[in-house]
Amino acid sequence: MGTARIEAASASYVINQSISDALRSNGRIGQSIRASLDYIKRVYLTSDLMRIRYDESYAIGFGEFDGRRQTIVGTYNAFNAELRRLTEQTGSMARLNQKASLLVRLIGELFEFEEALMAEIEYPEFAPHRAKHIRFLQALHQEFERIQDGTADMYDLSYLIGSWLTKHMTENDKPFAQFIDQTVKNIAAENQG
């Protein structure tokens, strides 16, 4: 459910990628693209497109881990709520930057926690899973650079984070959850025997 909502927001990302070229090549095309982008942003402001609804499909069954993920999803949703208010209130940009920074920090802390847990229980797919975390953090860094140079905006950042979180929590973390479950069962069986 969250993925479909996040994917609907991808048009902003595509438009921002081509807008600078279009503005240079033909003013009318650029104006048309800018109008489309403004329309998409108005849709963001009035809808629930950029919200992840955390449910049991995201959980892996490990309390502290799931709790951290719920905190990240809640912070992501708060970031998007602030993004909606940005055009309505003065001072919103500072709060938006705070929420974006908090969100990135929480994601980094979750990765550290998850990787420590993977190393401790000797998860066989630790290295490739960690590589996905590193690539995502690099993509976040690049997105912040693009925001600073004006080729991306906070909507692009929101899409990047939301789509990655949704996919990672519902797909990439599932084998880890199964490994934890099997490890717990093996330990229980050893203790009974």
Helices and strands as residue ranges (DSSP letters): H 2-7, H 10-25, H 27-46, H 63-85, H 92-120, H 126-149, H 154-167, I 168-172, H 174-192
